[in-house]
Amino acid sequence: MRRIKSFARSAGRMTPAQRLAVDTVLPTYLWSAQSPIDKPFILDIGFGMGHSLAWQAAHYPQYHFLGVEVFLPGAARLATLLQEKNLNNVQIALGDVVLLLKEQLPLHCLSGVQIFFPDPWQKKRHHKRRLLQSEFLKLLLRHLQPSAFIHFASDWSDYCQSVRGLFRACPELSLTPTQSSLQPLKRPQTRYENRGLVQGHTIEDIVAWLPEQDSNL
C-alpha cells in the first residue's frame, strides 16, 4: 500500500540566487546517511525558508541541529543564512522525514524534535495527511534520548487538540517536565505564524517529554 505523504511538493521555481546557492552553498551543509553522528541533536522538521532555524542556531550555539525539508529553495535559503551568519551547528537533510527516520538515523540520537507550523491540511478529508499522528509519533519515539522533548506549534486549533490528545494517550510521554528534562528552545515568529495571527487564529505551543526512565524504547 502506498504511504500517504504529509507534503504536497518537493520542488519549486527558484531564483537565480537560489539556484546559485544550491550549487555552491548548500553542499557545505548537506547531511547524508554516511555523516558521522557523534553527538545528540535537535531535529527540525519542515523548516520552510529556514529563518527560524537559523535564528535558533545563532542564539543556541551549544546545540546541534538537523533540519529536514523537501522544498529545495527553502534548503538553499537556509544554507545562505548559515553562511552569512557563519554558523556551523546546522546540517540540512533533503527529503521525506519518514524515510530519514526509518532508514538513516540511528536510534536514540535526538535530544529534541521541533515541528513548527506544519501543513494543517485543514479540510477534514485531508486530515489523514497531517504529519503528527500515532504512527509517526511511534517512529519519533524510537529516536528520542531520555529527557528529550517534542515541541509542536500551530495556529490550527483542531490540529492542536489532536496533537495534545495524541501526547496524552502515549504512555511513553509526559506533558510535565522533570528536573532532568531538556527545555524546548525559544523560537522567533515565523511567516506562517504571522499569517495565522492576521487571520485571528490562536497560536499554541505543545511540548511533551520522554521521561528519563524510558530510555529503552
N, C-alpha and C positions, 0 to 999 in steps of 0.2 A: 504494500500500500504506500502511495506517495505521501511524504510528510507535508503537512500544511505549514507553510512558512509565514513568519510574522512580519516580513518586509515585502514591499511591493516592487522595489527596483534595486539594482546594484550598479547602475551606471547612469550617467547624465552628461549633458553638454558641458564642456569645460572651456574656460577662457584660455587664451594663450599662456597667461601667467600660471594657471593651474596645471596645464599640460607640461610646462617647463618644470614646475615643482615635482610632478610625478616622475619625470625623467631624471632630475638632478638632485632633489632634496629628499623625497620620500624613501629612496633605497637606504639612506643612512639610518632611518628609524624603523624599518620593517622588521617584524618578528617572524621567525619561521620555526617549524617544528624541531629544527636542529639547534635552535638557540638555547644555550645553557640556562637553566633556571636554578640559581644558587641562593635565592632569597625570596621570601614571600612578597606578593604584590597585590595591588588593588586592580580588579578587573572592571573597566568602564565599558558598558555595553551600549553601543549606538551613540557615539559622541557627536554626531552631526558634523558641524563645521569646526569643532574642536576648541571653541573659545573657553568653555567651562573647564575642560580637562587641562588645557594649557595654564589657566589661572590656578588651578589646584596644584599642578606640578611646580609652579613658581612659588606658591605660598607654603607648600609642604615638601621641601626638598629632601626630607628624611624618608619619604615614601617612594616606592617604585610603582609604576602604573603600566598596565597593558590595556590599551584602548582597542576595541574591535568595532569595525564599521564596514558596511557593504558598499557605501557610497564613495566612490573614488575621489571626486572633487573635495569631499569633506576630509578624507585622509590627506590629500595634498595640502589642504589649508592648514590642518593641524601640524603637519611636518614643517610648513613655513613658519608658523608661530613658534614652534620649538626652536627652530634655527635662529629666529630673530631674538628670542629671549635667552639663547644659549643654554637650553635645558637638556639634560641628558638622562633624566629619570623616567622617560616615557618611551615605550615601544608601541608600534602600531601593527595590528593584525587585520588583514583584509579578508572579508568573507563572513560566512554564517557562523554565529557564535555556538550553535548547537554542534556543528561539526568540530569546531575548535575544542569544545569540552569533551566530546565523545572520543576524539581520535588523536588529539595533540597534547593537551595539557596533562601533567601528572596529577595524581590525587593529592589533596591537602596542600595545595600551593597558594591558595588565596587567603589573604588577610581581610579582604573586603570585596564586595560587589556593589557597583553603582549602576542603577537603571533610572536615568533621568528623562522624563517626558517621552516615553516610547510611544509609538503609534497607538492611539487608543482604539482604533477600529470601532468607531462609535456605533455603527449600525448593529443591532442585535444579531443579525445573521452572520456578522463578521467577527463576533466575539471569540470564536474558535481560533482566530488568527493572532490573538493577543499573545505577547511573548511570555509573560509571567503567569504560568498555570502549573498544575500539580506535577506533570511530567518534567517540565523544565526545572522546577524547584528541586525535584529529586536529583536531577543532574548536577545542579549547582552544589547541593549538599555534599556530594562526593569529593568536591574540590576545596571545600572550606577548611581552614585550620581551626583549632579550638579558639573560642572567643572572637571569631570573625563575625562581621556584620554583613547584612544585605540592606542596602539603602535604596528605596524606591520613591520616586516623586512623580506626581501627575496632577493635572488640573481637571481630570475627568472623575467625578465623584463615584460613579458606578464601578469604574476600574479600581479606584482606591478601596472601595468597600469589598470588592472581590479579593484584592491582594491582602487586605487586613484579615479577612476570613481565612484565606489560604495559610497565612502565617500562624494564626491562632490554632488551626486544625493540625498543624505539623508538630508532632511530638518532639522532634529534634531541635526546634527553635523556641526562643523565648522573646517576648516583646519587652521584657525588662532586662536591662544590662546588669551584669555582676561587676564587682570591683575590678576584675581582670579583663572585662570586655573592652575591645577596641572601640573607640568612639568614631562615628561617621564624620567625615570631613565637611567643613563648610563649603558651600558652593555659591558661585555668583548667579544672578538671574540670567536665564537663557532667553533666546528669542522666542521659543515656544512658550515659555512661562509668561513672558510679557504679553504675548498674543492672548493667552488664556485670561490674564488679568483684565485686558481691554474688553474681552467678551463677558466679563463679570464672573468668571469661574473662581472657585476657591482652590488654592494650592495646598496640597497635602504631601508631607514627607512621612514615610512609614519606614521604620527600622526594625529589623529582627536580628537576633544574635544566636550564634551556635554556642551553647554553654561549654565551658572548658572540659567538663567530664564526657562530652560527646565527641571524642576525637577519633573513634574507630568506626565511623560510618562505612 
